């Protein structure tokens, strides 16, 4: 495992306001990673998502997990820019809602990689409570248009 460097996040193709990784805490290229998404409650998407009791949309938790999986699974090594990729498949189960403010801890572990595909076990938790868990597949490159 390497010391976490801020430049790894800078190499993500996603930038604010659509980058949902606030900090990368652990990074082992091709194997696993841990990150945190800090949700303050001031984000624009919360203004219309259950405005009386704002909830972080599950689809954005899935996107945050996909961003982490892409960094972990598509980086050839710790010193190389991750290959640009896309989400190919997602299977998540949600166990609890996330209400801001919150620090969403994200985990991604590579299960297998084949060619340009990488399957990861992923999970998200808040205050040590699992809020989402599942698998997703990220694919290197932009993919074919049908």
C-alpha positions in Angstrom: 0.0 0.0 0.0 1.3 3.5 -0.8 1.0 6.7 1.0 -2.1 8.5 -0.3 -1.2 11.4 -2.5 -3.6 14.3 -3.5 -2.6 14.0 -7.1 -4.4 10.6 -7.4 -7.7 12.4 -7.1 -6.7 15.1 -9.5 -6.2 12.4 -12.1 -9.9 11.4 -11.9 -11.8 12.5 -15.0 -14.6 13.7 -12.7 -14.2 17.2 -11.3 -16.4 19.2 -8.8 -19.3 19.5 -8.6 -19.6 15.9 -10.0 -16.6 14.3 -8.1 -18.0 12.6 -5.1 -14.7 11.6 -3.5 -13.6 14.3 -1.0 -10.5 12.5 0.1 -8.7 9.2 -0.7 -7.6 7.5 2.5 -6.2 4.2 1.2 -5.1 3.3 -2.3 -3.7 0.1 -3.6 -3.8 0.1 -7.4 -5.6 -2.9 -8.8 -6.6 -4.2 -5.4 -8.5 -1.9 -3.0 -9.2 1.6 -1.8 -11.0 3.6 0.8 -12.3 7.1 0.4 -14.6 9.6 2.0 -17.3 11.8 0.5 -18.2 14.7 2.7 -21.8 15.8 2.3 -22.3 19.2 4.0 -26.0 19.6 3.3 -25.4 22.7 1.1 -25.2 20.7 -2.2 -27.6 21.9 -4.9 -29.0 18.4 -5.5 -30.4 18.4 -1.9 -32.6 21.4 -2.5 -35.1 19.4 -4.4 -34.5 15.8 -3.1 -37.0 15.6 -0.2 -36.5 19.3 0.7 -38.2 18.9 4.1 -35.8 16.1 5.1 -33.0 16.1 2.6 -31.6 12.7 1.6 -28.5 11.9 -0.4 -29.8 10.2 -3.6 -28.8 6.5 -3.7 -27.8 7.0 -7.4 -25.1 9.5 -6.3 -23.8 7.0 -3.6 -23.6 4.5 -6.5 -21.7 7.1 -8.6 -19.3 7.8 -5.7 -18.6 4.1 -5.4 -18.1 3.8 -9.2 -15.6 6.7 -9.1 -13.6 4.9 -6.4 -13.8 1.6 -8.2 -12.5 3.3 -11.4 -9.5 4.8 -9.5 -8.7 1.5 -7.9 -9.5 -0.9 -10.7 -8.3 1.0 -13.7 -5.0 2.4 -12.4 -2.2 0.1 -13.7 0.0 1.1 -10.7 0.3 3.8 -8.0 2.3 6.2 -10.2 0.2 6.0 -13.4 -2.9 7.9 -14.3 -6.0 5.7 -14.1 -7.4 4.6 -17.5 -10.5 6.6 -18.3 -13.5 4.4 -17.9 -17.2 4.1 -17.6 -19.7 2.3 -15.4 -20.7 -0.9 -17.1 -22.9 -2.6 -14.5 -24.1 -1.8 -11.0 -25.9 -4.0 -8.4 -26.3 -2.2 -5.1 -28.6 -2.8 -2.1 -29.4 0.1 0.1 -29.8 -0.5 3.9 -30.2 3.0 5.3 -30.8 6.6 4.0 -28.0 9.1 4.3 -29.0 12.5 5.8 -26.6 15.4 5.7 -24.3 16.4 7.1 -22.5 13.1 6.7 -19.1 11.6 5.9 -19.8 8.7 3.7 -17.0 6.1 3.9 -16.5 4.3 0.5 -14.8 1.0 0.0 -13.9 -0.8 -3.2 -12.1 -4.1 -3.6 -11.3 -5.7 -7.0 -12.8 -9.2 -7.4 -11.5 -9.8 -10.9 -10.3 -8.1 -13.9 -10.5 -9.3 -17.5 -9.4 -7.3 -20.5 -10.8 -3.8 -20.0 -13.4 -4.9 -17.4 -12.9 -4.7 -13.6 -15.5 -6.1 -11.2 -15.4 -4.7 -7.6 -17.1 -5.4 -4.3 -18.2 -2.0 -3.0 -19.7 -0.6 0.1 -20.6 2.7 1.8 -21.1 3.4 5.5 -21.9 6.4 7.7 -21.0 6.3 11.4 -20.0 2.6 11.1 -23.5 1.7 9.7 -23.6 0.1 6.3 -25.8 2.2 4.0 -25.1 0.4 0.7 -23.3 -2.7 -0.5 -22.9 -4.6 -3.8 -20.9 -5.1 -6.9 -20.1 -3.0 -9.9 -18.2 -3.3 -13.1 -16.1 -0.5 -14.6 -14.9 -0.7 -18.2 -11.8 0.9 -19.6 -12.4 3.3 -22.5 -15.5 5.0 -23.7 -17.2 1.9 -25.0 -19.0 1.2 -28.2 -22.1 3.1 -29.3 -25.0 1.0 -30.6 
